[in-house]
């Protein structure tokens, strides 16, 4: 009976140890998919350790500005302007790469690397090297 209890305890210990193995850690990298169309929602900076974000307004009669990260590693940025009542869309296309918690986009030969601060199914929050935070929503 003691032998059986010892074997069961040993199996339980091995099971717990295997589940908590550090090789399973993702080093803080989120596993949510980054591909998809993200609508710009908020933008701001950090002041005295606090995020100061403001809602990004829509141009009347236009869609929100967006960033579309495609599975083929193509990025499409769309911005909208409504100067004379008509809605004009400007589209810039390039490539992107994700490395751990960094998102690097290259458009027109200019590369920008941003830290991925938060990535969930519904929200992507990035911060550039100047401290500018941009929040996108699906």
C-alpha positions as CSV (number, residue, x, y, z in Angstrom):
1,X,0.0,0.0,0.0
2,X,2.9,2.4,0.9
3,X,4.5,1.6,-2.4
4,X,1.3,2.4,-4.3
5,X,0.9,5.8,-2.6
6,X,4.6,6.6,-3.3
7,X,4.1,5.8,-7.0
8,X,1.0,7.9,-7.2
9,X,2.7,10.8,-5.4
10,X,5.7,10.5,-7.8
11,X,3.4,10.6,-10.8
12,X,1.6,13.6,-9.5
13,X,4.9,15.4,-8.8
14,X,6.2,14.6,-12.3
15,X,2.9,15.9,-13.9
16,X,3.1,19.2,-12.0
17,X,6.8,19.6,-12.8
18,X,6.1,19.0,-16.5
19,X,3.3,21.5,-16.7
20,X,5.3,24.3,-15.1
21,X,8.5,23.7,-17.2
22,X,10.1,27.0,-18.2
23,X,10.6,25.8,-21.7
24,X,6.9,26.2,-22.2
25,X,7.1,29.9,-21.4
26,X,6.6,32.4,-24.3
27,X,8.8,35.0,-22.7
28,X,6.0,37.6,-22.5
29,X,5.1,37.2,-26.1
30,X,1.4,37.1,-26.7
31,X,0.0,34.3,-28.8
32,X,-3.0,36.2,-30.2
33,X,-3.0,36.4,-34.0
34,X,-1.8,39.8,-35.3
35,X,-3.1,39.4,-38.9
36,X,-6.2,41.3,-39.8
37,X,-7.6,44.8,-40.3
38,X,-7.0,47.1,-37.4
39,X,-8.9,50.4,-37.1
40,X,-7.1,53.3,-35.4
41,X,-8.9,54.0,-32.2
42,X,-6.7,56.1,-29.8
43,X,-3.3,57.8,-29.8
44,X,-1.2,59.4,-27.2
45,X,2.0,59.4,-25.0
46,X,3.1,58.6,-21.5
47,X,3.3,61.5,-19.1
48,X,4.7,61.0,-15.6
49,X,4.3,57.2,-16.0
50,X,0.6,57.5,-17.1
51,X,-0.7,56.9,-20.5
52,X,-2.5,59.9,-21.9
53,X,-4.6,58.6,-24.8
54,X,-7.2,60.5,-26.8
55,X,-9.8,59.1,-29.2
56,X,-8.9,59.4,-32.8
57,X,-11.8,61.3,-34.5
58,X,-13.4,60.2,-37.7
59,X,-13.6,62.4,-40.7
60,X,-17.3,63.0,-41.4
61,X,-18.6,60.5,-44.0
62,X,-15.3,58.5,-44.0
63,X,-14.2,55.3,-42.4
64,X,-11.5,55.2,-39.7
65,X,-7.8,55.1,-40.6
66,X,-6.6,51.5,-40.6
67,X,-3.7,49.1,-40.7
68,X,-4.2,45.8,-42.5
69,X,-1.7,43.1,-41.6
70,X,-2.1,40.3,-44.1
71,X,-0.9,36.7,-43.7
72,X,1.5,37.3,-46.7
73,X,3.4,39.8,-44.5
74,X,2.0,42.7,-46.5
75,X,0.9,45.7,-44.6
76,X,-1.6,48.3,-45.9
77,X,-2.1,51.6,-44.2
78,X,-5.3,53.5,-45.2
79,X,-5.9,57.1,-44.2
80,X,-9.0,59.1,-45.0
81,X,-9.5,62.9,-45.6
82,X,-12.7,64.8,-46.2
83,X,-11.7,68.3,-47.2
84,X,-14.5,69.3,-49.6
85,X,-17.2,66.9,-48.4
86,X,-15.9,64.0,-50.4
87,X,-13.9,61.3,-48.7
88,X,-10.5,60.6,-50.1
89,X,-8.6,57.5,-49.1
90,X,-4.8,57.3,-49.3
91,X,-3.3,53.8,-49.3
92,X,0.3,53.0,-48.6
93,X,1.5,49.4,-49.0
94,X,4.6,47.7,-47.7
95,X,5.8,44.7,-45.7
96,X,5.8,43.9,-42.0
97,X,7.6,41.4,-39.7
98,X,6.9,40.4,-36.1
99,X,9.7,39.4,-33.8
100,X,8.6,38.5,-30.3
101,X,6.9,41.7,-29.1
102,X,8.2,44.0,-31.9
103,X,6.3,45.0,-35.0
104,X,8.4,46.3,-37.9
105,X,6.8,47.9,-40.9
106,X,8.6,49.0,-44.0
107,X,6.8,51.3,-46.4
108,X,8.5,53.2,-49.2
109,X,11.9,52.1,-48.0
110,X,11.3,53.6,-44.5
111,X,11.3,51.0,-41.6
112,X,9.5,51.7,-38.3
113,X,9.8,49.3,-35.3
114,X,7.2,49.5,-32.6
115,X,6.9,47.6,-29.3
116,X,3.7,45.5,-29.0
117,X,2.4,46.7,-25.6
118,X,-0.8,44.7,-25.8
119,X,-2.3,42.3,-28.3
120,X,-5.6,40.6,-27.8
121,X,-8.2,39.3,-30.2
122,X,-9.8,42.8,-30.2
123,X,-7.0,45.2,-29.5
124,X,-3.5,46.0,-30.7
125,X,-1.5,48.6,-28.7
126,X,1.9,49.6,-30.0
127,X,4.5,52.2,-28.9
128,X,7.3,53.6,-31.0
129,X,10.8,54.7,-30.0
130,X,9.5,58.3,-29.4
131,X,7.0,57.0,-26.9
132,X,3.9,57.6,-29.1
133,X,1.2,55.0,-28.3
134,X,-1.3,53.9,-30.9
135,X,-4.3,51.7,-30.1
136,X,-6.1,49.8,-32.9
137,X,-9.3,47.9,-32.5
138,X,-10.8,45.2,-34.8
